[in-house]
Amino acid sequence: MREEALRRAERYAASLLALAEATGSVDQIERDLGVALDLVEGHEEVRRFLMDMALRDEGRAEAVGRLLAGRVHPALLRFAQILAEERKLPELRRIAEAFYEALARQRNETAGELVAAGPLPVETVARIEEAVGAALNCRVRLRVRLSSDILAGVIVRVGDRVLDGTVDRRLEEIRAALVA
């Protein structure tokens, strides 16, 4: 079952990548996919509403359209509406991960995620990518995701490696040292 879900996500991701290439919007869709994820999954009440099985498929697609309109590339907007109509919106995160992995393979890079408390300058992200790439001995491309769960700092995930440079983590270390 899990393998079938992964294959399905890879098929959707391949379709999205082909659509992005056909519209000449690979870079924009790469950025906008994170925005779509944050909007669809970032708010519990929105997520519950969109996943409500009592909602008609057309209504779900219309709600997704209103939620994402003007915030993401039109091709990604329509892709998300199709996912909503097909009741595949809960798989958006898995599809996005497969999209980022396929894009990284195409670019001969290793994909990863940088989670931050707030927006980061492009130069800062580039320096982090360079430092992580040097440590892992490969080219790294990080997708930035904002999280209100972090006070300050960043978390970097590349494959099964996690680098936690958050204030939250430092406070946990201090608390553990004080308790011991």
SEDREN-345259 format. One line per 8 residues: number of its first residue (from 0); for each residue x, z negated, y negated of N, C-alpha, C. Coordinates in steps of 0.05 Angstrom, whole numbers, padded with zeros to 5 digits, m for minus. Layout:
# SEDREN-345259
NUM = X Z Y X Z Y X Z Y ~ ... .
This chain:
# SEDREN-345259
0 = 00017 00000 00024 00000 00000 00000 00017 00000 m00025 ~ 00038 m00017 m00026 00055 m00019 m00049 00071 00007 m00052 ~ 00080 00019 m00030 00095 00044 m00032 00077 00066 m00042 ~ 00052 00067 m00034 00033 00087 m00043 00029 00084 m00074 ~ 00026 00060 m00083 00023 00055 m00112 00048 00064 m00127 ~ 00071 00060 m00116 00096 00069 m00129 00097 00099 m00130 ~ 00090 00112 m00108 00090 00142 m00107 00070 00153 m00127 ~ 00047 00140 m00129 00026 00149 m00148 00037 00146 m00176 .
8 = 00050 00124 m00183 00061 00119 m00209 00082 00140 m00215 ~ 00098 00147 m00195 00119 00167 m00199 00107 00195 m00205 ~ 00085 00201 m00191 00071 00227 m00196 00060 00228 m00225 ~ 00047 00206 m00233 00036 00205 m00260 00059 00207 m00280 ~ 00081 00193 m00275 00104 00193 m00293 00116 00221 m00295 ~ 00118 00235 m00273 00128 00262 m00273 00109 00280 m00289 ~ 00084 00276 m00287 00065 00292 m00303 00068 00286 m00333 ~ 00071 00260 m00340 00075 00253 m00368 00101 00265 m00379 .
16 = 00122 00264 m00363 00147 00275 m00371 00145 00306 m00375 ~ 00131 00319 m00357 00127 00348 m00360 00111 00354 m00385 ~ 00091 00338 m00391 00074 00341 m00415 00091 00337 m00440 ~ 00108 00316 m00439 00126 00310 m00462 00145 00333 m00467 ~ 00156 00344 m00446 00175 00367 m00448 00160 00391 m00459 ~ 00136 00396 m00449 00121 00420 m00457 00113 00419 m00486 ~ 00108 00395 m00496 00100 00391 m00524 00124 00386 m00542 ~ 00148 00385 m00531 00173 00380 m00547 00173 00352 m00559 .
24 = 00161 00333 m00545 00158 00306 m00557 00169 00284 m00538 ~ 00190 00290 m00523 00200 00271 m00504 00208 00245 m00518 ~ 00224 00247 m00539 00234 00223 m00553 00211 00207 m00565 ~ 00191 00220 m00577 00169 00206 m00589 00152 00193 m00568 ~ 00146 00207 m00546 00130 00195 m00525 00145 00172 m00512 ~ 00171 00174 m00509 00187 00152 m00499 00183 00127 m00516 ~ 00184 00130 m00542 00180 00107 m00560 00151 00098 m00559 ~ 00132 00117 m00561 00104 00110 m00563 00093 00097 m00537 .
32 = 00105 00103 m00515 00096 00091 m00490 00098 00060 m00491 ~ 00119 00050 m00503 00121 00021 m00507 00099 00011 m00525 ~ 00092 00026 m00546 00071 00018 m00564 00044 00017 m00549 ~ 00039 00037 m00533 00015 00038 m00517 00013 00014 m00498 ~ 00035 00008 m00485 00036 m00015 m00466 00029 m00041 m00481 ~ 00042 m00044 m00504 00037 m00069 m00520 00008 m00071 m00528 ~ m00004 m00049 m00537 m00032 m00049 m00545 m00051 m00054 m00522 ~ m00046 m00041 m00500 m00064 m00043 m00477 m00061 m00070 m00462 .
40 = m00036 m00079 m00459 m00031 m00103 m00443 m00025 m00128 m00460 ~ m00018 m00124 m00485 m00009 m00146 m00502 m00030 m00166 m00510 ~ m00055 m00158 m00510 m00076 m00176 m00518 m00095 m00180 m00495 ~ m00098 m00204 m00487 m00114 m00211 m00463 m00142 m00201 m00465 ~ m00155 m00204 m00488 m00183 m00195 m00490 m00186 m00165 m00489 ~ m00166 m00150 m00500 m00167 m00121 m00498 m00162 m00112 m00469 ~ m00143 m00125 m00456 m00137 m00118 m00428 m00162 m00123 m00411 ~ m00174 m00146 m00414 m00198 m00153 m00398 m00220 m00133 m00403 .
48 = m00225 m00125 m00429 m00246 m00106 m00436 m00240 m00079 m00422 ~ m00215 m00070 m00425 m00209 m00043 m00414 m00209 m00043 m00383 ~ m00205 m00066 m00371 m00205 m00067 m00341 m00232 m00074 m00330 ~ m00252 m00079 m00347 m00279 m00087 m00338 m00291 m00063 m00323 ~ m00297 m00068 m00298 m00308 m00047 m00281 m00337 m00040 m00288 ~ m00350 m00056 m00303 m00378 m00051 m00311 m00378 m00030 m00334 ~ m00356 m00026 m00347 m00354 m00006 m00368 m00353 00022 m00357 ~ m00370 00040 m00368 m00370 00067 m00359 m00343 00080 m00364 .
56 = m00334 00099 m00347 m00308 00112 m00349 m00305 00126 m00377 ~ m00327 00139 m00386 m00326 00153 m00412 m00322 00132 m00434 ~ m00336 00110 m00432 m00333 00089 m00452 m00305 00077 m00453 ~ m00294 00074 m00430 m00266 00063 m00428 m00247 00083 m00441 ~ m00250 00109 m00435 m00233 00129 m00447 m00236 00130 m00478 ~ m00261 00127 m00487 m00266 00127 m00516 m00253 00102 m00529 ~ m00255 00079 m00516 m00243 00055 m00526 m00212 00058 m00528 ~ m00200 00069 m00507 m00171 00074 m00508 m00164 00093 m00530 .
64 = m00181 00114 m00534 m00176 00132 m00556 m00176 00119 m00583 ~ m00196 00101 m00587 m00197 00087 m00613 m00174 00068 m00616 ~ m00166 00055 m00594 m00144 00036 m00595 m00117 00049 m00602 ~ m00113 00072 m00591 m00086 00085 m00593 m00085 00107 m00615 ~ m00108 00116 m00625 m00108 00138 m00644 m00091 00131 m00669 ~ m00074 00150 m00676 m00057 00146 m00699 m00033 00129 m00694 ~ m00031 00117 m00670 m00009 00100 m00663 00011 00112 m00643 ~ 00001 00132 m00628 00017 00145 m00608 00014 00175 m00610 .
72 = 00032 00190 m00599 00031 00219 m00599 00005 00228 m00586 ~ m00008 00249 m00597 m00033 00258 m00586 m00033 00264 m00555 ~ m00010 00275 m00545 m00008 00280 m00517 m00009 00254 m00501 ~ 00004 00234 m00510 00004 00208 m00497 m00024 00195 m00499 ~ m00037 00199 m00521 m00064 00189 m00525 m00083 00200 m00504 ~ m00082 00227 m00501 m00099 00240 m00481 m00092 00231 m00453 ~ m00066 00228 m00447 m00057 00219 m00421 m00069 00191 m00415 ~ m00068 00174 m00434 m00079 00146 m00431 m00109 00147 m00427 .
80 = m00123 00165 m00440 m00151 00168 m00437 m00158 00178 m00409 ~ m00142 00196 m00398 m00146 00206 m00371 m00142 00183 m00351 ~ m00121 00167 m00356 m00117 00144 m00338 m00141 00125 m00339 ~ m00152 00121 m00363 m00176 00104 m00366 m00200 00116 m00351 ~ m00204 00142 m00354 m00226 00155 m00340 m00223 00153 m00309 ~ m00199 00154 m00300 m00193 00153 m00271 m00190 00124 m00261 ~ m00194 00105 m00278 m00191 00077 m00272 m00162 00070 m00262 ~ m00143 00083 m00274 m00115 00079 m00268 m00100 00064 m00290 .
88 = m00114 00056 m00311 m00101 00042 m00333 m00086 00017 m00324 ~ m00095 00002 m00304 m00080 m00021 m00295 m00052 m00013 m00285 ~ m00047 00012 m00279 m00022 00021 m00269 m00003 00031 m00291 ~ m00011 00028 m00316 00004 00039 m00339 00033 00028 m00339 ~ 00036 00002 m00335 00063 m00009 m00335 00081 00004 m00314 ~ 00070 00006 m00290 00086 00019 m00268 00092 00048 m00274 ~ 00073 00062 m00286 00077 00090 m00293 00098 00092 m00315 ~ 00097 00074 m00334 00117 00074 m00356 00145 00069 m00344 .
96 = 00147 00050 m00326 00173 00044 m00314 00184 00068 m00299 ~ 00166 00082 m00285 00175 00106 m00270 00182 00128 m00290 ~ 00168 00130 m00312 00174 00150 m00333 00202 00145 m00344 ~ 00207 00120 m00351 00233 00113 m00363 00256 00118 m00343 ~ 00251 00111 m00318 00272 00116 m00297 00277 00146 m00293 ~ 00256 00162 m00293 00259 00191 m00289 00274 00203 m00313 ~ 00267 00194 m00337 00280 00203 m00361 00309 00195 m00361 ~ 00315 00171 m00353 00343 00162 m00352 00359 00178 m00332 .
104 = 00347 00184 m00308 00361 00201 m00289 00367 00228 m00300 ~ 00347 00239 m00314 00350 00266 m00326 00373 00266 m00347 ~ 00376 00243 m00361 00397 00241 m00381 00423 00229 m00370 ~ 00423 00224 m00344 00447 00212 m00332 00453 00185 m00344 ~ 00432 00169 m00347 00435 00142 m00359 00422 00122 m00340 ~ 00428 00097 m00345 00414 00075 m00331 00394 00063 m00350 ~ 00369 00062 m00342 00348 00052 m00359 00346 00022 m00358 ~ 00339 00010 m00380 00335 m00019 m00381 00315 m00026 m00403 .
112 = 00311 m00052 m00406 00292 m00062 m00426 00305 m00083 m00442 ~ 00300 m00082 m00468 00309 m00103 m00486 00285 m00116 m00498 ~ 00281 m00141 m00493 00258 m00156 m00503 00267 m00173 m00526 ~ 00254 m00170 m00549 00261 m00184 m00573 00237 m00197 m00586 ~ 00243 m00217 m00603 00221 m00231 m00617 00210 m00214 m00639 ~ 00226 m00197 m00651 00217 m00180 m00673 00232 m00154 m00673 ~ 00225 m00136 m00692 00238 m00110 m00693 00269 m00113 m00697 ~ 00284 m00095 m00685 00313 m00095 m00687 00321 m00068 m00700 .
120 = 00342 m00069 m00717 00353 m00044 m00728 00364 m00027 m00706 ~ 00362 m00001 m00710 00371 00019 m00690 00401 00014 m00684 ~ 00416 00006 m00704 00445 00001 m00700 00450 m00022 m00681 ~ 00433 m00043 m00684 00436 m00066 m00666 00430 m00059 m00637 ~ 00409 m00044 m00633 00402 m00035 m00606 00425 m00018 m00595 ~ 00436 00000 m00611 00458 00017 m00602 00482 00000 m00594 ~ 00488 m00021 m00610 00511 m00039 m00603 00506 m00054 m00577 ~ 00481 m00063 m00573 00474 m00077 m00548 00476 m00058 m00524 .
128 = 00466 m00033 m00528 00468 m00013 m00506 00497 m00008 m00499 ~ 00514 m00006 m00519 00542 00000 m00515 00556 m00024 m00500 ~ 00550 m00048 m00509 00562 m00072 m00496 00553 m00075 m00467 ~ 00527 m00072 m00463 00517 m00074 m00435 00528 m00051 m00418 ~ 00529 m00027 m00429 00540 m00005 m00415 00569 m00009 m00407 ~ 00585 m00021 m00425 00613 m00026 m00419 00615 m00047 m00397 ~ 00598 m00067 m00398 00598 m00088 m00378 00590 m00078 m00350 ~ 00572 m00058 m00350 00562 m00047 m00325 00576 m00021 m00317 .
136 = 00593 m00012 m00334 00609 00013 m00329 00591 00037 m00325 ~ 00571 00040 m00343 00553 00063 m00343 00540 00066 m00370 ~ 00527 00089 m00375 00512 00093 m00400 00485 00079 m00396 ~ 00478 00063 m00416 00453 00048 m00414 00435 00057 m00437 ~ 00409 00060 m00431 00389 00066 m00451 00368 00044 m00449 ~ 00364 00029 m00470 00346 00006 m00470 00320 00013 m00484 ~ 00298 00007 m00472 00272 00009 m00485 00266 m00018 m00497 ~ 00259 m00018 m00523 00255 m00043 m00537 00225 m00050 m00535 .
144 = 00221 m00076 m00528 00194 m00087 m00526 00194 m00113 m00542 ~ 00174 m00117 m00558 00171 m00141 m00574 00154 m00161 m00558 ~ 00162 m00187 m00560 00147 m00208 m00547 00144 m00232 m00565 ~ 00120 m00241 m00568 00115 m00265 m00584 00122 m00291 m00568 ~ 00130 m00288 m00543 00138 m00311 m00526 00166 m00320 m00532 ~ 00181 m00304 m00547 00209 m00310 m00553 00211 m00320 m00581 ~ 00225 m00342 m00585 00229 m00353 m00612 00249 m00335 m00628 ~ 00272 m00330 m00616 00292 m00313 m00628 00312 m00304 m00606 .
152 = 00327 m00284 m00612 00346 m00274 m00592 00334 m00251 m00576 ~ 00348 m00243 m00554 00339 m00221 m00538 00343 m00227 m00508 ~ 00328 m00212 m00492 00332 m00212 m00463 00336 m00183 m00456 ~ 00357 m00177 m00440 00363 m00150 m00432 00360 m00149 m00401 ~ 00344 m00130 m00392 00341 m00126 m00363 00350 m00097 m00356 ~ 00369 m00096 m00338 00379 m00070 m00328 00380 m00073 m00298 ~ 00362 m00058 m00284 00361 m00061 m00255 00353 m00090 m00248 ~ 00368 m00102 m00230 00362 m00130 m00222 00378 m00150 m00238 .
160 = 00392 m00141 m00259 00408 m00159 m00276 00392 m00166 m00301 ~ 00394 m00192 m00308 00380 m00202 m00332 00400 m00218 m00349 ~ 00403 m00210 m00374 00420 m00224 m00393 00401 m00238 m00413 ~ 00401 m00264 m00413 00382 m00279 m00430 00398 m00292 m00453 ~ 00395 m00280 m00477 00408 m00291 m00500 00388 m00301 m00520 ~ 00367 m00314 m00510 00346 m00325 m00528 00352 m00353 m00536 ~ 00341 m00361 m00558 00342 m00389 m00567 00328 m00406 m00546 ~ 00306 m00396 m00535 00291 m00411 m00515 00309 m00419 m00492 .
168 = 00326 m00401 m00483 00344 m00406 m00461 00365 m00427 m00468 ~ 00375 m00425 m00493 00395 m00444 m00502 00383 m00472 m00504 ~ 00358 m00474 m00513 00344 m00500 m00515 00340 m00512 m00487 ~ 00334 m00495 m00467 00331 m00504 m00439 00357 m00515 m00430 ~ 00380 m00502 m00436 00406 m00511 m00427 00413 m00538 m00440 ~ 00406 m00541 m00466 00411 m00566 m00479 00394 m00589 m00467 ~ 00369 m00583 m00462 00351 m00602 m00450 00361 m00611 m00423 ~ 00370 m00592 m00407 00380 m00598 m00380 00406 m00616 m00382 .
176 = 00423 m00610 m00402 00447 m00625 m00405 00441 m00654 m00414 ~ 00421 m00657 m00431 00413 m00683 m00441 00400 m00700 m00419 ~ 00385 m00688 m00402 00371 m00702 m00380 00391 m00710 m00358 ~ 00411 m00694 m00353 00430 m00699 m00332 00448 m00722 m00337 .
